Every structure is written in structure tokens, then in C-alpha cells.
Amino acid sequence: MEILDTRPSIPAHVVHRALADETVILNLQTGRYHGLNPTAAKILESLTGASTVRAAAAQVAAHYGRPTGSVEQDVARFCRDLADRGL
């Protein structure tokens, strides 16, 4: 999966904030927002500080005590979904 070796970045037109029970991502160009559950919020948090998507997946896997391989697939899918939504 080549996405795993890319450097994650959040476009300038996207902002995110952690609230009490969820994290919200807002696309300023479309005005659409998306709510993230705690697991997705942890993935986003890991992506914002990681050098690669693979490194973020490793952080998430360690946090949840899960096998890295399956978490890499989940994180890659999450990244593709965000990109498909313009996020």
C-alpha cells in the first residue's frame, strides 16, 4: 500500500477540533463537517504528528494493543475516505 509511505497532511481548507465526546472536521470550502468517534479521532491525532501514514498506524496499533498489519489497513482506508471527502 503506497499510501502508507506518504507523509500525512491536512489541507489548509480543513480544520478540526476535539469536543467533549467527538472530534469534528470541517471543510471550509464546502461548509460540511464530519464527526469522528474516539478511535477515528485517535487516528487523526496520530496522523497530524507522524512522518508517514505507516508511522501513525504503528502509534495507533501500540495505543490499542492491536496487530500493526490490520491497523495499517484501517488507517489507509481512513485516509482514503478523508481524501474522497476533500479532507
N, C-alpha and C positions, 0 to 999 in steps of 0.2 A: 504494500500500500504506500504509494508515494506521498500521500498527504501526511503520513506520519513523520516524514523527514522535513516538512516545511516549517517555517517559523510562523507561529500564530500571530495574528494582528487583528485589531478591531478597527474597522473603518472610522474615519472622522465623523461620519454622519450617524454613528451609533453610540448611544450612551447606555450605561447600565447602573442600577442601584440596588443594593441589598435592603430589603424591608424586613419587617418582623418575621414573616413566615415564608417569604419567597424573594427571589431576585427578579427584577423587571428589566427587560431590554427594550429600548425604544429606538426605532428607526426614524430619525428626524426628517428624512426625505419623504417618507410615506405617512408619518404620523401613527404608524401601527406599533403597538407594543406587544410583547410576549412575556408571559410569566414563566419562570423556571422553578422547578421543585428543588429541594435541597441538594439532591445528587447532581442535577444539571448545573446548579449554582457552583458546586464544588469543582466541576469540570471547567466551567468558565473561569473561576478564580485561578485554577491551575494553569490554564491556557494563557492568562494575562501575564504570568511571570515566567513562563517556560521558554527555553531556547528553541525547542521543537515540539510539535504535537506529540511525538513519541515520549519526550521527557514529561510532558503534562500527564499523559496516560500512566506513566510509571508512578508519578506522585499520587494520582487518584487510586491506583491499584494498591499502593502501600497504605494509603489512608483507610481504605475499606477492607484491606486484607484479602484481596481478590487476585486471581492469576492475571499477570500482565497482558498475556495474549488476548484474553477475552475483553479486557478493559480497553486495549488498543482499538479493537474493532468498534466498541461502543463509542469511544471518543472520536474516532474517524467519522462514524456515522453522524454524530452530533455536529461536528464541524461542517460536514456536507449539508446537513439540514439548515444550519445557520446561514451558510453561503447561499443556498437556494432561496432563502427568505430575505436576502440582501443585507444580512447581518454579519 
